[in-house]
Amino acid sequence: MNAKQLLKIRGLKIEGRSDETWTQIVNGIDLDLNRGEVLGLIGESGAGKSTVGLAAMGFARDGCRISGGSVEFDGVDLVQAPAATKRALLGKRIAYVAQSAAASFNPAHRIIDQHTEGPVQHGVMDKAESERDGMELYARLRLPNPDEIGFRYPHQVSGGQLQRAMTAMAMSCRPDLIIFDEPTTALDVTTQIEVLASIRDIVEQFDTAAIYITHDLAVVAQMADRIKVLLKGDEVEEADTRTMLSAPTEDYTKSLWAVRSFERPMKPSIPEGATPVVSLRNITAAYGTTDVLHDVSFDMHAGRTVAVVGESGSGKSTAARCITGLLPPRAGAIAFDGVDLPPDYRKRSKEQLRQVQMIYQMADTALNPRSTIGDIIGRPVQFYLGLRGAKKRARVEELLNQIELEPKQYIDRLPSELSGGQKQRIGIARALAAEPRFIICDEVTSALDQLVAEGILKLLARLQDELGLTYMFITHDLATVRAIADEVVVMKDGAVVEQGGKVEMFRPPHHPYTDLLLSSVPEMDPDWLDDLLKERGVDNIGDAAVGKM
C-alpha cells in the first residue's frame, strides 16, 4: 500500500445463506481508498452496496460470509485478523453510520451515554470530555439545543435528529475511515444540506476517508471524489465524479441517471361543495405542555393525494398522529366524511379505525420480525373483516397479488428474507387489508433506492385509481411531490405556511420558506452545494457546519 492508501480490497467475494444453501452475492470486487478521499457506492436495492461497505470493516452480517479476497486497512488484512485486532480498530479507527438510526440506538439509554461509550472504551477521552465533545459535534451537525439534546432518549427526538446523533457518534473517536450507509435518508432537504456540509467539513478537517453509500445520485455528486456503480454484486464501472455524471459508459449507469421520470397526470378540479374525506379544522396539539401544532387546517378529498412537506420538526407526522387518534388535539376537530371523529382512537368505533390506515417510513422496524408475511397481512384481515382459515389466506394472497408479489413465494417468508422495497410493499398490503378509504403514507419511499422508489410510487398511484383511495403523503422529497401529489401543504414550526394545487405551488411567487425548500433540492452537479453555500453567504463549509447559514 502507498503512503496515502488507507483501504485496499482485492477480489472480495461474499456469500449469503438461504435454506442452508450458500450463494455468492458479491463477485470479486476490487476497491481502493486514500486518506481524505470519499468514494461513492451506488446501485439499486440488492446491488451489494451495504454488504461491500460492511466488508470494508472486515464484517459480514448474519447469514453472510466473506468467502474470498482480502480487505487491507492500513496494512492489516481484516479478513484474516484475529477478533481482538478488529475490536481495537472498530469504533476507534473505523466507524459506521447506519441507515436506520431508530433501529440502531438502544431505546433504554440516553443518547449521550451511547455517544460516550466508544471514546471511553477505546481510551480516547474520559466520559466528561467525551460529553463536551459530543455537544460540539451536535452543534456542528445543527442539532437543536446541542447542550441538552443528548440527555434525551432516542424516542424523544425526531428521526432526522437521531440520524445526525448517529453521525456524531461515529465521529466521536475521529476515525480514519467512516462508512456512511445512506446517512441523510431520513433528513429533509434543508437539514440535509447542513449535514452534508458538516460531513464534508469533518472529512476534510481530519483527513478522514469515507465510503458513502447512497441511492440519491444528486447527493453522491456533492460528496464523492469517485463513484463506483454496482449491480447484483458486480462492478459496473468506476470513474471520478465529474466523468461519471457527464459521460457514463455503461447502459445500466445511464438508466440510473434517467430514473424518477414518473409523474401523474393532472386530475379534474374538486367539485364545488364536495365533502372532504378528511378535514382538519383549527387543530392545536401539544406534547406535554408545549404546543407543537398551531391552528392547522386543511382538507383531503376523495381519490386525491395531498403531499404534506416541511423540515424535520415542522409538524407533519404530528398532524398524522392527530388524524389517527394517537395524539388527541388540544383544540379543533378532525372530520371523516363530514362527521367529527372522537379525538382519542380508543373511543373510535372499529369502523372508524378501519377507514384510516398508515404506511410507515421504516419498514425494517414496522414489521414484526418473528411473524410471517401471511400473518402480518392476515391480522388486519381477521380483525377488521372477520375472515379466518381458507378465506383469510385467500384474501392475503389477493393482497399480495395487488402489490405485485407472488403469493406462493412470499406468504410464508419472514421480513428478514425480503429486500427493502419488498418490505415496503408488505406495509402497503397491510394497510390495504383493512379496506380503508384513507391512507397516511409517512415517508414511504425515503429509505428506498430511486429505481425501487419509482416502482412504489407507480404501485400507489395504480392502487389509488383502482380503489378510489385518498392519500396523505408525508415527505421531504420534492421530486416525490412532483411525481404523485395533487395538492401540497407546506408546514413550518407546527403551522401551515402555504397550501394549494401542485402546479400553483411550484410556480412563483412562493412563501419565503417554500422558496427555501425548493432551492435546497440537490442537483446532479458536483458544484451545486458549494454554489448554494456561497449564494447563502457561507464562505466555507465549516461555517455551514456550525450553523452560520
Phi, psi and omega in degrees: 000137177285173187298325182273341185287129180253321184231132179223113179248132180227128174058037184293123176236135180228138179246148174242147184256135174218120181053047177067008178252131180265130181234136181288129182242344171232127197245066173078052182277138170252145181206136176233141181215127178264163177300137178076006183255146177244123177253125177269130174251120180230165181151164183286172178304132182088004181287338181106010184300304182293325179297317177293319179300317178293322180296334177296344175260006184075025187237143172232132182292168179306136180085002178232159175209145174281116188255353180189158177093182182228150176230098182262120174248112180050042177090354180258124177281107185289340178289320184265345186295144176295159184302322182297322178295316180293320179299324180290333181272318187290129182094327180264302181257341177232128181230162185223133175246111185281162180289317185256096179295324182299327181270354187255335178274148174281118185292346184270356183234147178295154184299316184294327178294324178286329178294318186280347186301314182296305180303322180291312182297325182272000178072022180282319180212160169276175188297316182296316179295320180294323177297315180297317179296321177301317179296323177294319177294322177300320179294318178300323183269014171062035173280139180292147179047061187300334179282349186240330191296330180294341182271009173268166174271157184307323183287352183265006176232162181286166179300319179295321178293321180293325178295321178291324177297324178292321177298318177298319180297320179296328183274357190298328179262008184051062185292163176280332183223131175236132173261112178262111181256092181055055188287344180250013182306317187271006188259145172288167190294324181289317178293323180302319180300314182295319181290317177300316179297321179295315180298315180297320180298313184290322177300317181287318184296320184255010179054040182275139172270152181213144166253121185250105182266127181201158170255359183265105186293326179292326178291314182296332177296329180278334192259325194263144169278323177226157179233133174244129181257129180244150175212116177050045175083002179246150172280128178271308175193164178216140178197169173295158191301315183296318179295317182297321181286324186270332185212062174296146185263333186264145181300322181298317179297319178298325179291326176296320181295337188262000185288175181066037175272352184292132173210128182289145175292156179296143177262160179299159178297153178290128179302140180298133179084002180296141179277126178296150172294314176230135180226126173260127183236107173054050183280126169239130183222155185222151164254112187068237181258003184257120176291131179242344170238138186232099172056051185273129178222130168193160184243153175227119187261162186302134174073014183238164179242122175254116177273128177251115187239161180154165182285172178304131181088006182282344179111005183300304183290331177295319176299320178296320178297325176293318180297319181284348182087004178287332176232095180299128180293153179281333178207159180093183184215154176238123183248144173241119185054038176083357180249127182297134176273144171304136183299325183263128183301333182291345179257004179271151177286163177301322179295318178295321178294321182298324188286342182241112180236170187221141171246128190266161183294310187257096181299332179303319183263351183269344181253134179294117185292345182263355181259146175286163178301320178299320179289320181299314181281329184289332182301307177294331176299316180287317185293313186271326185254349177073017181275144179221167174057226185296325180293321178295314180297321179298321179291321177298317178297321178298319179293321177297321175297322180298325180266012172068039172239132182293117185305314184297331182279333192243339191297331182256008178277162171264157180305327181296344181266008182244155173283170180301317180293322178293320177299319180293326175296323176295321175300322177293316180298321179297320177294319180293335185301331179279354184055055181279170171258340186227129180232132173266121179255105187261096178053045191287348179246359188293332182268005187251149174293164191293326177294315180292319180300319179297321177296320179294318178298318179295322178297313180298321179295317179297315180297323178297317180293320183286324188251357179068032184284153172248132182244137159257115189249099179278127183200155169249004183262106183288340173294323176294320178301313179299325185286321197236342190280151168257316175234159181230135173242123179257126181242147176209130177053039174082010181228155175277122180259339180196144175206154180165187178295154184301315183299315180294324184290331180267002181253126180297159002279154179242163165300145182306324180289322176297321175302317179299316179298313183296322182284349183265002179283118184300148178244161182280061182218119183301339181267359188300313183295315179299317180296320181294317179298319178296318180299327181269010174081025178259120183284328179212164184298324181299323177299317179298322185294331180257016167090029181259017181290000000 
